[in-house]
Amino acid sequence: MSGVSIMERARALVRDRRARLRIYAVAAAVLAVLCLVPRPYVARAKINPQDASASDLSSAMSALGGQFQGFAALIGGSRDSIDFHLTVARSREVADLVIRRNRLADRQQYGSRQAALKALDRQVDLHSLTGGILEIETRTHDADMAVRLTKSYSDAIVARINQITRERLQRKREIVGNRFRDAAQRIADAEGSLTAFRRANNLAEPEAQLGAELSLRASLQAQLQARTVELETMERFQGPDNPQLQALRSQVQSLRDQIAHSARPESGASGPNIAGLSQVQGQYMDRYRDYLFAQSLYAVYSRLNEQVTVDTVAAETASTAQIVEGARLDVGYSFNIAAVALLVLVIVLALFTEIYAPATGLRLPLIGEPEPRP
């Protein structure tokens, strides 16, 4: 019976317009006070994460040619996105470091690690700004605590990003160092194979060897053509027993023999002729191509090794994340967001039930029929 009477009294109270207005007024006044008391303090800090090693490696690859751009993507990577830095900032490693530095898990603070983590989730907000800037926003009722947590978070984020960068550079250094040693061994093997093949076949450099043979054959053919034209001209005006004509015929025949001789594969003390070179040309060019590739690969890893060494030294002596703005309190007055939200809700509810519903004739189940207008 008591429960029924309480429900009837509550319904009667809600249906009484003056009682509703008093309830709205009291609730709005209480929430207005709670918006300001206890006073919240907001501290902020801004961090600019940087990763210059990726662009430097990409520049090194561009200088060596487009075919080596894949090495930049594989080894150098690309600039870390802001999502990656946000993930690092919101990681448990950063939160644990903040808890340890401020001793938030002690009995004097939150009493346990889990309670401290839940409190940090409520009090600290990490988000990104335009230009890849990370902003740390801490809202507490203690000004010193807000500044201290914000500074601890900024220091922990910078330390964590630097640690990840150093670990990444260490892995790069190991990979590039191993590949650099492999490239050095590869160029030594390719050079030894090319030298041995050249000595076995009495070959000069590929361009020089092929160019000399082609030049010789072109010269012989040009001389033969010139002597043939001269012979045809002399035969028209000289007799068959003319000594000059006979000497010219001997020269033409000698040139033809030399050209025919160059068409037969032979190898002498000076190396193979052009026909003999065509038989070993494929093997020679294969070895020479392997040597050029090994040489290019060695140049790539040599530059990469130097670049990674420079980046490692820079990472050990400088920070890859810079604090753009240190922890400081906002100048303006802050409000309790939950109380502000409830206050807005009470005001909207009062306007809806006392102004909108009567003006439109809307029937509300709890309040009943709107009062008739006079």
C-alpha positions in Angstrom: 0.0 0.0 0.0 2.9 2.3 0.8 4.4 1.7 -2.6 1.2 2.5 -4.3 0.7 5.6 -2.3 4.2 6.8 -3.1 3.6 6.2 -6.9 0.3 8.1 -6.7 2.0 11.0 -4.8 4.8 11.1 -7.4 2.3 11.2 -10.3 0.3 13.9 -8.6 3.5 15.9 -8.0 4.5 15.5 -11.7 1.0 16.6 -12.9 1.1 19.7 -10.7 2.6 22.4 -12.9 3.9 24.6 -10.1 5.6 21.6 -8.4 7.2 20.7 -11.7 8.5 24.3 -12.1 9.9 24.2 -8.6 11.6 20.8 -9.3 13.1 22.2 -12.5 14.3 25.3 -10.7 15.9 23.4 -7.9 17.6 20.9 -10.2 18.9 23.7 -12.5 20.3 25.6 -9.5 22.0 22.6 -8.1 23.5 21.6 -11.4 24.6 25.2 -12.1 26.6 25.1 -8.8 28.0 21.7 -9.7 29.2 23.1 -13.0 31.6 25.3 -11.1 32.2 23.4 -7.8 34.5 21.6 -7.4 36.5 23.6 -9.9 38.1 21.5 -12.7 41.5 22.3 -14.0 42.7 21.5 -17.5 46.4 21.1 -18.4 47.7 20.6 -21.9 50.9 19.7 -23.7 51.8 19.2 -27.4 54.3 16.8 -28.9 55.6 16.7 -32.5 56.8 13.1 -33.4 59.4 13.1 -36.2 60.9 10.3 -38.4 63.5 11.7 -40.8 65.3 8.5 -41.5 62.7 7.2 -43.9 63.0 10.3 -46.2 66.8 10.2 -46.1 66.8 6.5 -47.1 64.3 7.3 -49.9 66.6 10.1 -51.1 69.5 7.7 -51.2 67.6 5.2 -53.2 66.4 7.9 -55.7 70.1 8.9 -56.2 70.9 5.3 -57.2 68.0 4.9 -59.7 64.4 3.9 -59.8 65.1 0.1 -59.8 66.3 0.4 -56.2 63.2 2.2 -54.8 62.0 -1.1 -53.4 64.8 -1.1 -51.0 63.6 2.2 -49.5 60.2 0.7 -48.9 61.6 -2.5 -47.4 64.4 -1.1 -45.3 63.6 2.6 -44.9 59.9 2.3 -44.6 57.8 5.4 -44.8 57.0 8.1 -42.4 55.0 6.9 -39.4 51.4 8.0 -39.5 49.7 10.0 -36.7 47.6 6.9 -36.0 50.7 5.0 -35.1 51.9 7.7 -32.7 48.4 7.9 -31.1 48.5 4.1 -30.6 51.9 4.5 -28.9 50.6 7.3 -26.7 47.6 5.3 -25.6 49.5 2.1 -25.0 49.7 0.5 -21.6 53.5 0.8 -21.6 53.1 4.6 -21.5 50.4 4.5 -18.8 52.4 2.1 -16.7 55.4 4.4 -16.9 53.2 7.3 -15.8 51.9 5.2 -12.9 55.4 4.3 -11.7 56.7 7.8 -12.0 53.9 9.3 -10.0 53.3 6.3 -7.7 49.6 6.3 -8.5 49.2 2.6 -7.4 50.2 3.4 -3.8 47.7 3.4 -1.0 47.9 7.2 -0.7 46.8 7.5 -4.4 44.4 5.0 -6.1 45.5 1.9 -4.2 46.1 -0.4 -7.2 47.3 -0.4 -10.7 43.8 -1.2 -12.2 42.3 1.7 -10.3 45.0 4.0 -11.5 44.5 2.9 -15.1 40.8 3.6 -14.9 41.4 7.0 -13.4 43.9 7.9 -16.1 41.4 6.8 -18.8 38.9 9.2 -17.3 41.2 12.1 -16.6 43.6 12.1 -19.6 42.6 12.5 -23.2 45.1 12.0 -26.1 44.2 13.2 -29.6 45.8 14.6 -32.7 45.8 18.1 -34.1 46.5 19.5 -37.6 50.0 18.8 -38.8 50.5 15.6 -36.9 50.7 17.2 -33.5 49.8 15.1 -30.5 48.0 16.9 -27.7 47.7 15.7 -24.1 44.7 17.0 -22.2 44.3 16.3 -18.5 41.2 17.3 -16.5 41.3 16.9 -12.7 40.2 18.9 -9.6 43.8 19.4 -8.5 45.8 21.9 -10.5 49.2 20.5 -9.5 48.1 17.0 -10.2 46.8 18.0 -13.7 50.2 19.6 -14.6 52.2 16.7 -13.2 50.2 14.0 -15.0 50.4 16.0 -18.3 54.2 16.4 -18.0 54.6 12.7 -17.0 52.5 11.7 -20.1 54.5 13.9 -22.5 57.8 12.6 -21.1 56.6 9.0 -21.2 55.4 9.3 -24.8 58.7 10.9 -26.0 60.7 8.2 -24.2 58.5 5.4 -25.7 58.7 6.8 -29.3 62.5 7.2 -28.9 62.8 3.6 -27.7 60.8 2.3 -30.6 62.9 4.3 -33.0 66.2 3.0 -31.5 64.9 -0.6 -31.7 63.8 -0.2 -35.3 67.2 1.4 -36.2 69.0 -1.5 -34.5 67.1 -4.1 -36.6 67.8 -2.0 -39.7 71.4 -1.9 -38.8 71.6 -5.7 -38.4 69.8 -6.3 -41.7 71.8 -3.8 -43.7 75.1 -5.0 -42.1 74.4 -8.6 -43.1 73.3 -7.7 -46.6 76.3 -5.4 -46.9 78.7 -8.2 -46.1 76.8 -10.5 -48.5 77.1 -7.8 -51.2 80.8 -7.5 -50.6 81.3 -11.2 -50.9 79.1 -11.3 -54.0 81.1 -8.6 -55.8 84.3 -10.4 -55.0 83.0 -13.7 -56.4 81.6 -12.0 -59.5 84.9 -10.1 -60.1 86.9 -13.3 -59.6 84.7 -15.3 -62.1 84.9 -12.5 -64.7 88.7 -12.2 -64.4 89.2 -16.0 -64.6 87.0 -16.2 -67.7 88.9 -13.3 -69.4 92.2 -14.9 -68.7 91.1 -18.3 -70.0 89.9 -16.8 -73.3 92.4 -13.9 -73.7 89.7 -11.3 -73.5 89.8 -7.6 -72.9 87.0 -5.5 -71.4 83.7 -6.4 -73.1 83.2 -3.0 -74.7 86.9 -2.8 -75.9 87.0 -6.4 -77.1 83.8 -6.3 -79.1 84.5 -2.8 -80.4 88.0 -3.7 -81.6 86.7 -6.7 -83.6 83.8 -4.8 -85.1 86.1 -1.9 -86.0 88.6 -4.3 -87.7 85.9 -6.1 -89.8 84.3 -2.8 -90.8 87.8 -1.4 -91.8 88.5 -4.6 -93.9 85.1 -4.3 -95.7 85.6 -0.6 -96.4 89.0 -1.3 -97.8 87.7 -4.2 -99.9 84.9 -2.0 -101.3 87.3 0.8 -102.2 89.8 -1.5 -103.9 87.1 -3.3 -105.8 85.9 0.0 -107.3 89.5 0.9 -108.1 90.0 -2.5 -109.7 86.9 -2.2 -111.9 88.0 1.3 -113.0 91.6 0.2 -113.8 90.4 -2.9 -115.8 88.7 -0.6 -118.2 91.8 1.3 -119.1 94.7 -1.1 -118.4 95.6 -4.3 -120.1 95.6 -7.6 -118.2 99.4 -7.7 -117.9 99.7 -4.3 -116.2 101.8 -4.6 -113.0 99.6 -2.1 -111.1 96.5 -4.0 -112.1 98.0 -7.3 -110.9 99.1 -5.7 -107.6 95.6 -4.3 -107.1 94.1 -7.8 -107.7 96.4 -9.3 -105.2 95.3 -6.6 -102.6 91.6 -7.3 -103.3 92.2 -11.1 -102.9 94.1 -10.5 -99.7 91.3 -8.4 -98.2 88.7 -11.1 -99.1 90.9 -13.7 -97.4 91.2 -11.6 -94.3 87.4 -11.1 -94.1 86.8 -14.8 -94.7 89.3 -15.6 -92.0 87.5 -13.4 -89.5 84.3 -15.2 -90.2 85.9 -18.5 -89.0 86.0 -18.9 -85.2 89.6 -18.8 -84.2 91.5 -17.8 -81.1 95.1 -16.7 -81.1 97.6 -15.1 -78.7 95.6 -11.8 -78.9 92.3 -13.5 -78.2 89.5 -14.7 -80.4 88.4 -13.0 -83.5 84.9 -11.7 -84.0 83.5 -15.1 -85.0 85.2 -16.8 -82.1 84.0 -14.0 -79.8 80.4 -14.7 -80.7 80.7 -18.2 -79.3 81.9 -17.0 -75.9 80.1 -13.7 -76.0 77.0 -15.1 -74.2 79.0 -16.5 -71.3 81.2 -13.4 -71.2 78.2 -11.0 -71.0 76.5 -13.2 -68.3 79.5 -12.9 -66.1 79.9 -9.2 -66.8 76.2 -8.6 -66.1 76.5 -10.4 -62.8 79.5 -8.3 -62.0 77.7 -5.0 -62.8 74.7 -6.1 -60.7 76.9 -7.0 -57.8 78.7 -3.7 -58.1 75.4 -1.8 -58.1 74.1 -3.8 -55.1 77.3 -3.2 -53.2 76.9 0.6 -53.8 73.3 0.4 -52.6 74.1 -1.3 -49.3 77.2 0.8 -48.8 75.1 3.9 -48.8 72.4 2.3 -46.7 75.0 1.1 -44.2 76.3 4.6 -43.9 72.9 6.2 -43.6 71.7 3.8 -40.9 74.9 4.4 -39.0 74.3 8.2 -39.1 70.6 7.7 -38.1 71.7 5.5 -35.2 74.1 8.1 -33.9 71.5 10.8 -34.3 68.9 8.7 -32.4 71.4 8.2 -29.6 72.2 11.9 -29.3 68.8 13.5 -30.2 65.1 12.9 -29.8 62.8 11.8 -32.6 59.8 13.4 -30.8 59.9 17.0 -29.7 57.8 18.7 -27.0 56.3 21.7 -28.8 54.4 23.0 -25.8 55.2 22.0 -22.2 52.5 21.1 -19.7 50.6 24.2 -18.5 47.1 25.0 -17.2 44.4 26.6 -19.4 43.9 30.3 -18.8 40.1 30.3 -18.9 37.7 28.8 -16.4 36.8 25.2 -17.0 33.4 23.6 -16.2 32.4 20.1 -15.1 31.2 18.6 -18.3 28.8 16.1 -16.7 27.1 18.8 -14.8 26.8 21.0 -17.8 25.3 18.2 -19.8 22.7 17.4 -17.1 21.9 21.1 -16.8 21.3 21.4 -20.6 19.1 18.3 -20.3 17.0 19.8 -17.5 16.5 23.0 -19.4 15.5 21.2 -22.6 13.1 19.0 -20.6 11.5 22.1 -18.9 11.1 23.9 -22.3 9.6 20.8 -23.8 7.0 20.0 -21.1 6.1 23.6 -20.1 6.2 25.4 -23.5 6.3 23.1 -26.5 3.8 20.5 -25.3 1.1 23.1 -24.3 1.7 25.1 -27.4 1.2 22.2 -29.7 -1.5 20.4 -27.7 0.7 17.3 -27.3 -0.5 14.9 -24.6 2.2 13.6 -22.3 1.3 10.3 -20.5 2.9 11.2 -17.1 1.7 14.8 -17.1 -1.7 14.3 -18.6 -3.8 16.7 -20.7 -2.4 20.1 -21.2 -4.2 22.9 -19.3 -6.7 24.7 -21.4 -5.8 28.2 -22.4 -8.0 31.0 -20.9 
